[in-house]
């Protein structure tokens, strides 16, 4: 009587001759790949069988990549949600009505993004949310009226100045007449601009005292921070 091992060998060879992959046979019969490779030395597959195996291998590889990509997307989404909850926890502890808190936030922002080379208070950026915050502070905390806020645009060659003026005017809730200057970068001629990029807008006012105050706040805050004992 044939042993169980012998019967498995016969079945494995039978399945291989039908064109099944070693991996599938290994999984189905629970026989180690190295053993199967020895059994299949004298088993010749047809060209069609080899072609089908290659196709199935490629399809399996594509599916495996899709599964891996989806897993990574899911894990990233989980990390993003954790970061969002952590940020909300910090923000919920802030008193957004406290002027000192807001001025420190603006001062640190100005230290990184503010225009420091001119005798004015200004900030340039491509992020509307950042500039909206800057304009909000200028108007509501430093009482700078709309007509004292100058807006300059720095665009790529294929961007429409009029369209970009309208975009930034709406985003910042400022009159379109405030947009005094537009610069088109000739170095970008022939290069297509992504629709999401709206150029750089620089908002400024002639009150240099605000800039001096913000820079002193940010400098003093950093100096006090690094002197704190753990």
C-alpha positions, 0 to 999 in steps of 0.5 A, spaced: 500 500 500 502 506 498 504 511 503 500 517 505 507 521 503 507 517 496 500 519 495 501 526 496 507 526 491 503 523 485 498 528 487 503 534 487 506 531 480 499 531 477 497 538 479 504 540 476 502 537 470 496 541 469 500 547 470 499 549 477 504 553 480 509 551 485 506 556 490 499 554 489 501 546 490 505 548 496 499 551 499 494 546 497 498 540 499 502 543 505 509 540 502 515 544 503 517 548 496 524 545 496 521 538 496 516 540 491 522 542 486 525 536 487 519 532 485 518 536 479 525 536 476 522 532 470 516 535 469 515 539 463 510 544 462 507 546 455 509 553 453 501 555 454 502 553 461 508 557 462 505 563 459 499 562 464 503 561 470 507 568 468 500 571 467 498 569 474 504 571 477 504 578 474 496 579 476 498 576 483 504 581 483 499 587 481 494 585 486 499 584 492 501 591 490 494 594 491 493 591 497 499 593 500 498 600 497 491 600 501 494 598 507 499 604 507 493 608 505 489 606 511 495 606 516 496 613 514 489 615 515 489 612 522 496 617 523 492 623 520 486 622 525 491 621 531 495 627 529 488 631 528 485 629 535 492 631 538 492 638 535 484 639 537 486 637 544 491 643 544 487 648 541 481 646 546 486 648 551 487 655 548 483 662 550 482 664 543 480 671 545 486 672 549 490 677 545 497 676 548 496 668 546 494 671 539 500 676 538 505 670 540 502 666 535 503 671 530 509 674 532 512 667 531 509 666 524 512 673 523 519 671 525 519 665 520 514 668 514 514 676 515 518 681 510 523 684 514 527 687 509 522 693 508 520 699 513 513 696 513 509 690 516 508 685 511 508 677 509 508 674 503 506 667 502 502 662 497 497 659 503 491 663 503 489 661 510 496 663 513 495 670 509 488 670 512 490 670 519 495 675 518 490 680 515 485 678 520 490 680 526 492 687 522 485 689 521 482 687 528 488 687 533 492 693 530 486 697 527 489 697 520 483 699 515 482 696 508 485 702 504 492 701 508 493 694 506 497 693 500 497 687 496 502 685 491 502 678 487 508 674 484 506 669 479 508 664 474 508 666 466 502 663 464 497 665 470 492 671 469 493 677 473 486 679 473 484 672 475 489 672 480 487 678 483 480 676 483 482 670 487 486 673 492 481 679 493 476 674 495 480 670 499 483 675 503 476 679 503 480 685 501 478 690 495 481 689 488 484 696 488 489 694 493 492 689 488 498 695 486 503 690 483 503 684 479 510 680 477 510 675 472 516 670 472 519 670 465 523 664 468 517 660 468 515 661 460 513 655 457 512 651 464 505 649 465 502 651 472 498 647 477 491 649 477 492 649 485 497 654 485 495 661 485 502 665 486 505 668 492 501 674 495 504 679 499 500 683 504 503 689 507 502 696 511 506 702 512 506 701 520 513 699 521 512 699 529 507 693 528 513 689 525 518 691 530 513 689 536 512 682 533 519 681 532 521 683 539 515 678 542 518 672 538 525 674 540 523 675 547 519 669 547 524 664 544 530 667 549 525 666 555 523 659 553 530 656 552 532 659 559 526 655 562 528 649 567 526 642 565 
